[in-house]
Amino acid sequence: MDFNESDEHALLRKEIADLVRQFPREYWRKKDVSEEFPQEYWDALASHGWLGLLVPEEYGGAGLNMYEAHLAIYEASRNGAGVPGGDLLMRTYMFGSYPIRQFGSAYLKEKWLPRIAEGRALFSIGHTEPVAGVNTFDIETYAERRAGEYVINGQKIWMTLAHRADAILLVARTKRKEEVANKSDGLTLFVIDTRESKIRTAKLPASVMRPLGENVVYFEDVRVPEENVLGEVDKGWRYLTSVFNAERLGTASVAAGAAEYVLDLAVEYAKTRSVFGRPIGSNQAVSFPLAEIKIYLEAAKLMLQKAAWRFDRGEDPSVEGNMAAYIAAEAAWRAADQAVQTFGGLGFSVEMDVERYYRDLRLFRTAPVPKEMVFNFISRRVLGLPRTFRDSRARIQL
Ligand SMILES: Cc1cc2nc3c(=O)[nH]c(=O)nc-3n(C[C@H](O)[C@H](O)[C@H](O)COP(=O)(O)OP(=O)(O)OC[C@H]3O[C@@H](n4cnc5c(N)ncnc54)[C@H](O)[C@@H]3O)c2cc1C
């Protein structure tokens, strides 16, 4: 056991932190209010090579792994990029480079990996539907095979960035639910090029990650060449669980980093705001919750490191990944809530930024994985308890 950080990792942290600090709170506040994509931030990440972190060297990237990816995402959020800035990096790594380098054909690798590294491929993912949220098996979007291509019909919701995405990682059924004995069968993943396959999007107004933007997406006879299938047809569930594990690692890194940032804002304010002739931080009612959050955060970071370490050893990271997602989400939510409380009335002022973190950091208790589903998973997988719910049509263990 060695908790010392390598020089390479310390340097990686410092370099991305230095870059991200060039985009201060005011920058993200403006983007939040105007709901404008952070193009300058994206361009800076691209020109300094950060978008290609997981892209193999032969495709123009750095060829690094999940441990380094989680560090980069964490440092971006920890140094002011918050939830939207960290999430943007997370999406590029976990929905773009990771699945394509891991499961993609030579065609998909050659097409997308260099573009990701150059900052020319913004990725969105589509699995949630009006009728299918935490139960992915209920999706109805259907891809029908016709003469060398697929014709896709269906509707997705909550597709972050779909309105400006270059590529979409789409989950669709290639066998209908009624046709399969096991609902995990017949799911297929596609990497859709939005320039060649036209989709229709409608804005879904939302209170979180406003610089990125949420969408309802309509697939109406969308024609997708068959070489855009990721991995094997009908076996998409296998790849999707891996993408979900990567996403959990990534979003927990965003949550932990942004929580640490907002905790710092609260601590600084508690040191400097004087009421009854003394700093408010000298009251234990103010300082103890902040101390408790710090403990949660350090525990979340350790769990994240273990999940990333398992990932890179090719082991199943799902237990640690789910635990990290839960504990980071709880730490993040408490940090944002306590920051608002510490700032008093000013906590509600847009110019103080903590209200923005309050909105954004609430997300992780619900998405990508609600805490109830983490508890379901840990109850069964780790504690061996009988499942608390039953979907009569599903034979697979969630
Ligand atoms: C800002 C934002 C961005 C998102 N981005 C994307 C994206 O880019 N792409 C995408 O595909 N999706 C995206 N999502 C969707 C997100 O993944 C889902 O909202 C999430 O998975 C929950 O699904 P749902 O909203 O349909 O909830 P439901 O599945 O309807 O569940 C509702 C509630 O019931 C609880 N529940 C359900 N069954 C059980 C049970 N058996 N035991 C205990 N509790 C249960 C759930 O935990 C949840 O709290 C995003 C969502 C948000 C809010």
The ligand as a Gaussian input file, in Angstrom:
#p B3LYP/6-31G(d) Opt

LIG

0 1
 C      -29.513000      17.076000     -15.955000
 C      -29.682000      15.678000     -16.450000
 C      -28.874000      15.210000     -17.456000
 C      -29.059000      13.931000     -17.978000
 N      -28.294000      13.526000     -19.044000
 C      -28.619000      12.375000     -19.662000
 C      -27.993000      12.041000     -20.900000
 O      -27.122000      12.769000     -21.406000
 N      -28.394000      10.913000     -21.532000
 C      -29.371000      10.086000     -21.028000
 O      -29.693000       9.089000     -21.660000
 N      -29.970000      10.374000     -19.838000
 C      -29.635000      11.497000     -19.167000
 N      -30.269000      11.827000     -17.994000
 C      -31.314000      10.945000     -17.472000
 C      -30.927000      10.259000     -16.173000
 O      -29.978000       9.266000     -16.407000
 C      -32.232000       9.730000     -15.568000
 O      -33.007000      10.868000     -15.161000
 C      -32.003000       8.831000     -14.416000
 O      -31.422000       7.634000     -14.875000
 C      -33.315000       8.488000     -13.715000
 O      -34.277000       8.052000     -14.633000
 P      -35.753000       8.689000     -14.615000
 O      -35.592000      10.147000     -14.517000
 O      -36.569000       8.172000     -15.736000
 O      -36.352000       8.138000     -13.243000
 P      -37.287000       6.857000     -13.042000
 O      -36.684000       5.651000     -13.663000
 O      -38.678000       7.226000     -13.457000
 O      -37.233000       6.720000     -11.458000
 C      -37.834000       7.732000     -10.634000
 C      -37.409000       7.522000      -9.194000
 O      -37.898000       6.264000      -8.746000
 C      -36.857000       5.527000      -8.111000
 N      -37.028000       4.081000      -8.322000
 C      -37.384000       3.468000      -9.475000
 N      -37.415000       2.127000      -9.289000
 C      -37.029000       1.906000      -7.993000
 C      -36.830000       0.747000      -7.199000
 N      -37.032000      -0.478000      -7.682000
 N      -36.422000       0.907000      -5.915000
 C      -36.225000       2.145000      -5.390000
 N      -36.387000       3.290000      -6.108000
 C      -36.772000       3.165000      -7.382000
 C      -35.587000       6.003000      -8.821000
 O      -34.447000       5.758000      -8.032000
 C      -35.882000       7.485000      -9.018000
 O      -35.506000       8.207000      -7.866000
 C      -30.065000      13.084000     -17.425000
 C      -30.864000      13.547000     -16.376000
 C      -30.705000      14.824000     -15.888000
 C      -31.613000      15.303000     -14.795000

